[in-house]
Amino acid sequence: MRFFPLVGRRREGIWLPWFLLTPAIVLISVITIYPFVYGVYLSLCDFTLMGVSFRGFENFLNLFRDERFLNSLKITLIFVFSVVSLEFLIGLGVAILLNRPFRGKTVIAPLIYIPMIMAPIAVALMWRMLYSPEFGPVNFFLLSSGLISRQIAWLSESGFALLSLVIVDTWQWSPFMFLVLYAGLQSIPTELSEVAQIDGASGWKILRHVTLPLLSPFVILAFLFRLMDAFKVFDSISVLTKGGPGTSTEVVSWLSYLTGFTYFRLGYAAAMAIILYIFVMIISQVLLRFVSLEV
């Protein structure tokens, strides 16, 4: 007599989680899946204000014959490699320095987070004033110290524009690297380094053979998040250089924006975005594979 009520409860238990997840699934589908699928559709079409015509993979084939796109891809890779490497070195160095008790630590650590919590547009506007050739403090201090002999137009000289963007991004996002790596250092037992010191290992050997191997999952995750974000850089370029001078700071995200909303070649712009997405996914999967191996 109790069999049928139990069957009813069992069926209810099977469907209840899916019923509760339905709003989240619908929301994710509307916000994420539908735009992505529509973007893939656009990339396969010649989508202009005059109409839509299906072109298959023609947009993708044309991209790899487009010198401007290939140049923007090269600039994107240079930018991403530069900022992520610098942010890692700075973040790791600061994390190691602060991973020990000293007076004022509780005041210094929160101050490091300030650039990270600022809006990217606000950071770009601040650095545009700092880089001003005539009135900016960057030129003033460099001229005063004798490091340069003339005023440099940091944002309008092709030799300095990309470097200026790298400095801005490094200044804002090094605290993120510090935050992740510092959390990783806090999770490493101090007994391991103490044993290494007793065995006569120097600080460099402890860092190389003890700290970094144990910190490697945190390093890979920090690299993963920063790589994905750096590939999408847009705000600072929009405010500071707009891809110039010429095309010296024209990354793929900015070129895709210009192609879609200035030249109105929406299909071609969507193909650029898909290529950038593929690059990010490949690098992410490689890094996640390293994480799984470490774990």
Rosetta blueprint (number, residue, H / E / L):
1 M L
2 R L
3 F H
4 F H
5 P H
6 L H
7 V H
8 G H
9 R H
10 R H
11 R H
12 E H
13 G H
14 I H
15 W H
16 L H
17 P H
18 W H
19 F H
20 L H
21 L H
22 T H
23 P H
24 A H
25 I H
26 V H
27 L H
28 I H
29 S H
30 V H
31 I H
32 T H
33 I H
34 Y H
35 P H
36 F H
37 V H
38 Y H
39 G H
40 V H
41 Y H
42 L H
43 S H
44 L L
45 C E
46 D E
47 F E
48 T E
49 L L
50 M L
51 G E
52 V E
53 S E
54 F E
55 R L
56 G L
57 F L
58 E H
59 N H
60 F H
61 L H
62 N H
63 L H
64 F L
65 R L
66 D L
67 E H
68 R H
69 F H
70 L H
71 N H
72 S H
73 L H
74 K H
75 I H
76 T H
77 L H
78 I H
79 F H
80 V H
81 F H
82 S H
83 V H
84 V H
85 S H
86 L H
87 E H
88 F H
89 L H
90 I H
91 G H
92 L H
93 G H
94 V H
95 A H
96 I H
97 L H
98 L H
99 N L
100 R L
101 P L
102 F L
103 R L
104 G L
105 K H
106 T H
107 V H
108 I H
109 A H
110 P H
111 L H
112 I H
113 Y L
114 I H
115 P H
116 M H
117 I H
118 M L
119 A L
120 P H
121 I H
122 A H
123 V H
124 A H
125 L H
126 M H
127 W H
128 R H
129 M H
130 L H
131 Y L
132 S L
133 P L
134 E L
135 F L
136 G L
137 P H
138 V H
139 N H
140 F H
141 F H
142 L H
143 L H
144 S H
145 S L
146 G L
147 L L
148 I L
149 S L
150 R L
151 Q L
152 I L
153 A L
154 W L
155 L L
156 S L
157 E L
158 S H
159 G H
160 F H
161 A H
162 L H
163 L H
164 S H
165 L H
166 V H
167 I H
168 V H
169 D H
170 T H
171 W H
172 Q H
173 W H
174 S H
175 P H
176 F H
177 M H
178 F H
179 L H
180 V H
181 L H
182 Y H
183 A H
184 G H
185 L H
186 Q H
187 S H
188 I L
189 P L
190 T H
191 E H
192 L H
193 S H
194 E H
195 V H
196 A H
197 Q H
198 I H
199 D L
200 G L
201 A L
202 S L
203 G H
204 W H
205 K H
206 I H
207 L H
208 R H
209 H H
210 V H
211 T H
212 L H
213 P H
214 L H
215 L H
216 S H
217 P H
218 F H
219 V H
220 I H
221 L H
222 A H
223 F H
224 L H
225 F H
226 R H
227 L H
228 M H
229 D H
230 A H
231 F L
232 K L
233 V L
234 F L
235 D H
236 S H
237 I H
238 S H
239 V H
240 L H
241 T L
242 K L
243 G L
244 G L
245 P L
246 G L
247 T L
248 S L
249 T L
250 E L
251 V L
252 V H
253 S H
254 W H
255 L H
256 S H
257 Y H
258 L H
259 T H
260 G H
261 F H
262 T L
263 Y L
264 F L
265 R L
266 L H
267 G H
268 Y H
269 A H
270 A H
271 A H
272 M H
273 A H
274 I H
275 I H
276 L H
277 Y H
278 I H
279 F H
280 V H
281 M H
282 I H
283 I H
284 S H
285 Q H
286 V H
287 L H
288 L H
289 R H
290 F H
291 V H
292 S H
293 L H
294 E H
295 V L
